[in-house]
Amino acid sequence: MSVTPTVHGPTETDAPAAGARWEPAEALRRADPLLADLLAAEAERRAESLQLLAGENITSPAVLAALGGPLIDKYAEGYPGRRHHTGCALADTAELLAVDRARQLFAAPHANVQPRSATSAMLAAYAALLRPGDTVLAMSLEHGGHLSCGSRANFSGRWFDFVGYGVREDNGLIDPEQVRELAHRHRPKAIIAGGISYPRHVDWAAFRAVADEVDAYLIASAAQTTGLVAAGLAPSPVPYADVTVAATHKLLRGPRGGLLLSTVELADRVDRAVFPFTQGGAAMNEVAGKAVALAEAAGEDFAAYARRAVDGARALAGALAEQGVRPMTGGTDTHLVTADVSPLGLSGVDAERRCAAAGLMLGKCALPFDPAPAAEASGIRLGTGAAAAQGMGPAELAEVGTLIGELLRGGPQARISARVRELARAFSGRR
């Protein structure tokens, strides 16, 4: 059976009026009033605060509808045409739609849409290319790398021998010569390009050149910038990487989940690494939600939203700088802003708590060459994805940066909190 629905991007009529409140379905209210109250309270919390966490976003109404649709309880272990259970014809069609849309959107030879998170996708990438004990060169955690790139608390740091590259102390940018020198010294089996707290574009071609010099696989860690690549606002790693690890939440505005893009030559290895090696049956409602998000990401509305996120991040960084909060690398190319709060006499955890009390949700962040303990850190990390999804642009995010700076410099919390609530209410009903 062939099903080829037309999916449009979100429109103004999809969204409730600004300030609208979420109400639990009557079935949930009857079956579990306690949980219904908790979910309503979470919706209220979001409506009263500004979501500036880099890893969070707001899904579209169409994605939410797919997540709650009939595929939510369909068990479809395996791949289309090769399932381990019957009744999967329509689930197969949904997954093939998602795969085809991912391949077209990212001009990728092969796509796997089953990973439950970007970390799960990274685990599968390792399983496809490496064996325990292999050497891997990746961005160090202190300089912006992810836990799945060598943390001893994570499977990666226990199974593989990680060597970390970093950024230059004078400008905060990746030093390609350091990457090359470390690669030639340690001869890694794989090199991972990219991280989660690096606000500048990654030079994928430069990493590819180094990988070729030492006969290493190149894995692109692109979870943070997946949506920007889709919108044409960040360089694509796909032409250069053997495997690209992406996320379907964050800037792409899909369901929480992962995505793997690879060469044709590695397709079978990648698929087998996902299923059956690292996970069982896919969550088919998430696969359906990914299909919707990938279709929406190909539209003009999505491109405008992504541009708003980038422009807003630059305005936010500029406003923070004016308040004495130092943006790392001098600014940003993406939706990410990392900044040093130590000039204000604060730690990252102090700043995080002070901002949260005022309804400004952001995260502490370790900085390169940071003398502070990792549990405290000297930095904060912010993302503009959710704010941009709700319609905030550079003007609003510049004001948000000013409010953060005033708060961290000891400004009146009551006044700042009140203004944060006003902004949040004005945009909280938009998706």
TAGI-V778222 format. One line per field, one symbol per residue. psi: psi as a letter, one per 30 degrees, with the letter a starting at -180 (. if undefined). burial: I if it has 9 or more other C-alpha atoms within 8 Angstrom, else O. Layout:
psi->???
burial->???
//
This chain:
psi->kkkilkkllkleffkllkflkkkkleeeeeeieeeeeeeeeeeeeefglkjgkfglajlleeeeeeegafffgkjikalkfhlgllggeeeeeeeeeeeeeeeeeghkekkkgfkfleeeeeeeeeeefllkflkkklklefgglleghfkffleefffljkkklalkfffglkjfeeeeeeefefilfkkkklafgjglkkieeeeeeeeeeghlkkkkjgeegeeeeefggkkkfefekekkjlkfbbffgalkllkkkllefgeeeeefeekgeflbkljfeeeeeeeeeeeeffleeeeeeeeeeeeeeeeeeeeeefggjjkkggblfafkkkljfffgglleeeeeeeeefggjjlklkklkgkflkefelgllklkgeeeeffgkaeeefeeeeeeeeeefggljeeeeeeeeeeeeefffgk.
burial->OOOOOOOOIIOOOOIOOIIOOOOIOOOIIOOOIOOIOOIIOOIIOIIIIIIIIIOIIIIIIIIIOIIIOOIIOIIIIIOIOOIOOOOIIOIIIIIIIIIIIIIOIIOIIIIIIIIIIIOIIIIIIIIIIIOOOIIIIIIIIIIIIIIIIIIOOIIIIIOIIIIIIIIIOOIIOOIOOIIIOIIIOOIIIIIIIIIIIIIIOOOIOOIIOIIOOIOIIIIIIIIIIIIIIIIOIIIOIIOIIIIIIIIIIIIIIIIIIIIIIIIOOIIOIIIIIIIIIIIOIIIIIIIIIIIIIIIIIIIOOIIOIIIIIIIIIIIIIIIIIOIIIIIIIOIIIIIIIIIIIIIIOIIIIIIIOIIIOIIIIIIIIIIIOIOOOOOIIIIIIIIIIIIIIIIIIIIIIIIIIIIIIIIIOOOOIOOIIOOIIOIIIIIIIII
//
